[in-house]
Amino acid sequence: MECHQYGLFATSTARSNESSVTEGAIHGVPSIEKITFYLVRLEDGAILDEKAFCNDFINLAHSIGAYLYEDLVCIVSLRYQTIHVLQIRDSGSLVEVRRIGAFCREDDELFLYSHGQAAQGSSFLPGIKQRLLSFIFHKTWNEEPDQALRVQHLKKKFYFHFQDYVDLIIWKVQFLDRHHLFIKFGSVNGRVTRSTDQNLAFFAVYNMETTEIVSLYQNSSEELYSLFEHYYDHFHANPQNSLHEKFISSNPNSVHALDQLRTIKSKASSPSQLFSAIDRHRHCTEHPIKFISVRQPNVVKFKIKPGSDSGASDSRGKRISSLFHPFFPLALSIQQTNMQPTVVNVHFRR
């Protein structure tokens, strides 16, 4: 957290692909018996609070399933299609302040019960899905100004794809600010694989206060790419009023970062794959990983040697990924080896 007093950590049991059929669960999404988030006081390592999710699936790789913004944390339950918004209080407790999924407002469920519709609740689409369909309908309706042609336009652009829209599920969520979420909807056929970037997806801006979808983009949208290119910092939870923020390289303030983004875009394997912010595990070699200077081409600035100091040089079945701190001179390398525990190394600058 920005106060540097607390850290948020997560653990999980092994995932099971043979999950039992449960009411409200998405078919095809695996299950994890228990996923626990711990709020830890960094000064002495004391666990102040915890939040557990049982028989659920939250993608913890690269923190895809959780996003921290100031004192708020959003956690995405893929299995039950629910966005849990937690607040980290100064007292050191985790408090759930919102739950978005089947219901969008706090009194939606009470409204159904009061109207005797709770027993038929399973026949209703989730609240967030209804917001999505409503936005697409109104957007399609307004695209055709001629009322005589409007119904035909709706049939072609909305009703023909209606089931495809209904089948969309939430894959990832992040904060844009304290009131707006950036939600990725994708096909359920994408399943939980290493990457879902090849599948058709939509990105929605959702207002938690009004429970409305403000805007919607397909993942091949040039407008969305332009926003990402010019306003990159708004897609990440940078520290507020931080002295280090101006030193963080990003697309708007670094020609090198912008050139790298445009290179990724030009090498995209399909028009529907604009960009991916996920740093995937790569096959590990026996040689140290070299980092080349941008200003001085072909000049090696430093190297990172993967693995522990045990001297083991067998790289078969070994995969590694690296994660650099935004401004401190340190990096993490996460190493995975077949049938061996995951190894996390911290690399400091000398």
C-alpha positions in Angstrom: 0.0 0.0 0.0 1.0 3.6 -0.4 1.5 4.1 3.3 4.1 1.3 3.3 2.6 -0.1 6.5 0.7 -3.0 5.1 1.2 -5.6 2.4 -1.5 -7.8 0.7 -0.5 -11.4 0.1 -2.5 -14.4 -1.3 -2.2 -18.1 -1.0 -4.2 -20.9 -2.6 -4.5 -24.7 -2.6 -4.0 -26.7 -5.8 -6.6 -26.1 -8.5 -8.9 -28.9 -9.6 -10.1 -29.2 -13.2 -12.7 -31.7 -12.1 -14.9 -29.2 -10.3 -18.4 -30.3 -9.3 -21.5 -28.6 -10.7 -22.5 -25.8 -8.3 -25.4 -23.4 -8.6 -24.2 -20.1 -10.0 -20.8 -21.4 -11.1 -19.6 -21.0 -14.7 -19.2 -24.3 -16.5 -15.6 -24.9 -17.6 -13.9 -22.8 -14.9 -11.8 -24.9 -12.5 -12.2 -24.8 -8.8 -9.7 -24.1 -6.0 -10.6 -25.4 -2.5 -9.4 -22.3 -0.7 -7.9 -18.9 -1.7 -6.9 -16.6 1.2 -5.9 -13.0 1.1 -3.8 -11.8 4.1 -3.3 -8.2 5.2 0.2 -8.1 6.8 1.8 -5.4 8.8 5.2 -5.1 7.3 6.9 -3.8 10.4 6.7 -7.1 12.3 5.0 -9.5 9.8 1.8 -9.8 11.9 -1.3 -10.9 10.0 -4.0 -8.4 10.8 -6.9 -9.7 8.8 -7.7 -12.2 6.1 -10.4 -12.9 3.5 -11.0 -16.4 2.3 -12.8 -17.7 -0.8 -13.8 -21.4 -0.9 -14.4 -23.6 -3.9 -13.8 -20.6 -6.2 -11.3 -19.6 -8.8 -9.3 -16.3 -8.6 -6.4 -16.0 -11.1 -3.5 -15.0 -8.9 -0.8 -15.2 -11.6 0.6 -11.7 -12.2 -2.1 -10.4 -9.9 -4.7 -10.7 -12.7 -7.5 -11.5 -10.3 -6.8 -8.7 -7.8 -6.2 -5.0 -8.2 -5.1 -2.4 -5.6 -6.0 1.2 -5.8 -5.3 3.5 -2.8 -7.2 1.7 0.0 -9.5 -0.3 -2.3 -9.0 -3.8 -3.6 -11.1 -5.5 -6.2 -11.0 -9.3 -6.4 -12.6 -11.1 -9.3 -14.3 -14.5 -8.8 -14.1 -16.1 -12.2 -16.1 -19.1 -11.1 -19.1 -17.2 -9.7 -18.6 -14.0 -11.9 -18.5 -11.7 -8.9 -16.4 -8.6 -8.3 -15.6 -8.2 -4.6 -14.5 -4.6 -3.6 -12.7 -4.5 -0.3 -11.5 -1.5 1.7 -8.4 -1.6 3.8 -9.1 0.3 6.9 -6.5 2.3 8.9 -7.2 -0.1 11.8 -5.8 -3.0 9.8 -9.0 -4.7 8.7 -10.4 -5.9 5.4 -14.1 -4.8 4.9 -16.2 -5.7 1.9 -17.9 -2.5 0.7 -19.3 -3.7 -2.6 -20.2 -7.0 -4.4 -21.0 -6.7 -8.1 -22.3 -9.6 -10.2 -25.7 -11.1 -9.7 -26.7 -7.8 -8.2 -25.4 -4.3 -8.8 -27.0 -2.3 -6.0 -27.1 -3.3 -2.3 -30.9 -3.5 -2.3 -31.4 -5.4 -5.6 -31.8 -8.7 -3.8 -34.2 -7.2 -1.3 -36.2 -5.8 -4.1 -36.6 -9.2 -5.7 -37.7 -10.8 -2.4 -40.2 -8.0 -1.7 -41.8 -8.6 -5.1 -41.9 -12.4 -4.7 -39.5 -13.0 -7.5 -36.6 -14.5 -5.4 -37.7 -18.1 -6.2 -37.3 -17.3 -9.9 -34.0 -15.5 -9.4 -32.1 -18.2 -11.3 -34.0 -17.3 -14.5 -32.7 -13.8 -14.4 -29.5 -12.7 -16.0 -26.9 -11.3 -13.6 -27.3 -7.6 -12.9 -23.9 -6.7 -14.5 -24.9 -8.7 -17.6 -28.2 -6.8 -17.9 -26.3 -3.5 -17.7 -24.0 -4.7 -20.5 -26.9 -5.8 -22.7 -28.8 -2.6 -22.0 -25.8 -0.5 -23.1 -25.3 -2.5 -26.3 -29.0 -2.2 -27.1 -29.1 1.6 -26.7 -25.8 2.0 -28.6 -27.2 0.0 -31.5 -30.5 1.8 -31.4 -28.9 5.2 -31.7 -26.6 4.1 -34.6 -29.6 4.2 -37.0 -31.3 7.6 -37.1 -34.0 6.4 -39.6 -36.8 4.9 -37.5 -38.0 2.8 -40.5 -34.7 1.0 -40.6 -34.0 0.9 -36.9 -35.7 -2.4 -36.2 -33.9 -4.1 -39.1 -30.6 -2.7 -37.8 -31.3 -4.0 -34.3 -32.0 -7.5 -35.7 -28.7 -7.5 -37.6 -26.4 -5.9 -35.0 -28.0 -6.8 -31.7 -30.5 -9.7 -31.7 -28.4 -11.8 -34.2 -25.5 -11.7 -31.7 -27.7 -11.7 -28.6 -26.6 -15.1 -27.3 -22.9 -14.3 -27.9 -23.4 -11.2 -25.7 -25.2 -13.3 -23.0 -22.3 -15.8 -23.0 -19.7 -13.2 -22.3 -18.0 -13.5 -18.9 -15.9 -11.3 -16.7 -12.2 -12.1 -17.1 -10.4 -9.2 -15.5 -11.2 -6.0 -13.6 -9.2 -3.0 -12.5 -9.8 0.5 -11.1 -9.6 3.6 -13.2 -10.5 5.7 -10.1 -12.4 5.3 -6.9 -15.8 5.2 -8.7 -15.0 3.5 -12.1 -14.0 0.0 -13.0 -12.4 -1.2 -16.3 -13.9 -4.6 -17.0 -12.8 -7.1 -19.6 -15.6 -9.3 -20.9 -14.6 -12.4 -22.9 -15.9 -15.6 -24.3 -16.4 -18.5 -21.9 -14.8 -20.7 -24.5 -11.5 -19.1 -23.8 -11.4 -21.1 -20.6 -8.6 -20.5 -18.0 -5.5 -20.9 -20.1 -2.2 -19.1 -20.1 -3.6 -16.4 -22.3 -7.1 -15.4 -23.5 -5.8 -12.6 -25.7 -6.6 -14.4 -28.9 -10.3 -14.6 -28.1 -12.8 -11.9 -28.9 -13.2 -9.5 -25.9 -14.9 -6.3 -24.9 -13.7 -3.6 -22.4 -16.3 -1.7 -20.4 -16.0 1.3 -18.2 -18.4 0.7 -15.3 -19.6 3.4 -12.8 -20.0 1.7 -9.4 -22.1 4.6 -8.0 -24.7 4.7 -10.8 -24.3 1.0 -11.7 -24.2 2.0 -15.4 -21.8 1.1 -18.1 -20.3 4.4 -19.4 -18.5 3.1 -22.5 -17.7 -0.1 -24.3 -14.9 -1.0 -26.7 -14.1 -4.2 -28.6 -10.5 -5.3 -28.2 -9.7 -4.4 -31.8 -10.9 -0.8 -31.3 -8.4 1.7 -32.6 -10.0 4.3 -30.3 -9.2 2.1 -27.2 -5.7 1.7 -28.4 -5.3 5.4 -28.9 -6.5 6.0 -25.3 -4.1 3.4 -24.0 -1.2 5.0 -25.9 -1.9 8.6 -24.8 -3.3 8.0 -21.3 -1.3 5.0 -20.2 -0.9 6.2 -16.7 -4.6 6.2 -16.1 -4.7 2.4 -16.8 -2.4 1.8 -13.8 -2.7 2.6 -10.1 0.3 4.8 -9.8 1.0 6.2 -6.3 -0.8 9.5 -5.8 1.3 12.6 -5.3 4.4 10.4 -5.3 7.9 12.0 -5.8 8.9 9.0 -7.8 5.9 9.1 -10.2 7.6 11.5 -12.7 10.5 9.1 -13.0 8.4 6.1 -14.1 8.7 5.6 -17.9 5.4 5.2 -19.8 4.1 5.7 -23.3 3.2 9.5 -22.8 6.6 10.5 -21.4 9.1 8.1 -23.0 9.7 7.7 -26.7 11.3 4.3 -26.0 8.3 2.9 -24.2 6.0 4.3 -26.9 8.2 2.7 -29.6 8.0 -0.6 -27.8 4.2 -0.5 -27.6 3.9 0.3 -31.3 6.3 -2.5 -32.1 4.1 -4.9 -30.1 1.0 -3.6 -31.9 2.6 -4.0 -35.4 3.6 -7.6 -34.6 0.1 -8.6 -33.3 -0.8 -12.0 -34.8 -4.4 -10.8 -35.6 -6.3 -7.6 -35.8 -8.2 -8.5 -32.7 -5.0 -8.7 -30.6 -3.9 -5.1 -29.9 -1.8 -5.4 -26.8 -1.2 -7.5 -23.8 0.3 -6.3 -20.5 0.9 -9.8 -19.2 4.6 -10.8 -18.7 4.5 -14.5 -19.3 6.9 -17.1 -18.1 9.7 -17.9 -20.6 11.9 -20.9 -21.0 15.0 -20.5 -18.8 18.5 -20.9 -20.3 21.8 -21.8 -18.5 23.2 -18.3 -19.2 22.4 -15.1 -17.3 19.7 -12.9 -18.7 21.2 -9.8 -20.3 19.7 -6.3 -20.1 20.8 -3.9 -22.9 21.0 -0.2 -22.7 18.5 1.8 -24.8 20.7 4.8 -25.2 23.8 2.8 -25.9 22.8 -0.1 -28.3 24.6 -3.4 -27.8 26.0 -2.3 -24.4 25.1 -4.7 -21.6 24.2 -2.7 -18.5 23.6 -5.6 -16.1 22.8 -9.3 -15.9 20.4 -11.4 -13.8 21.3 -15.0 -13.1 18.2 -17.1 -12.5 18.0 -19.8 -10.0 19.3 -20.2 -6.5 22.9 -20.2 -5.4 22.8 -24.0 -5.2 24.8 -24.3 -8.4 22.3 -26.4 -10.2 22.6 -25.7 -13.9 20.0 -28.1 -15.3 17.5 -25.8 -17.1 15.3 -28.5 -18.5 11.6 -27.9 -17.7 12.5 -24.6 -16.1 10.6 -21.4 -16.8 11.2 -17.9 -15.4 9.5 -14.5 -15.4 10.8 -11.2 -14.0 9.1 -8.3 -12.4 10.8 -4.9 -11.9 9.8 -2.4 -9.1 8.5 0.8 -10.7 11.2 3.0 -9.1 13.3 1.1 -6.5 16.4 -0.6 -7.9 15.3 -4.2 -7.4 13.6 -6.9 -9.4 11.9 -10.2 -8.7 12.3 -13.4 -10.7 9.8 -16.2 -10.3 11.2 -19.6 -11.4 9.1 -22.7 -11.9 10.7 -26.1 -12.4 8.9 -29.4 -13.0 8.0 -31.2 -9.8 9.8 -28.6 -7.7 8.5 -25.7 -5.5 8.3 -22.3 -7.0 11.5 -20.2 -6.3 11.2 -16.4 -5.9 14.5 -14.4 -6.0 15.0 -10.8 -5.1 17.7 -9.0 -7.2 19.3 -5.8 -5.8 21.4 -3.3 -7.6 25.2 -3.3 -6.7 
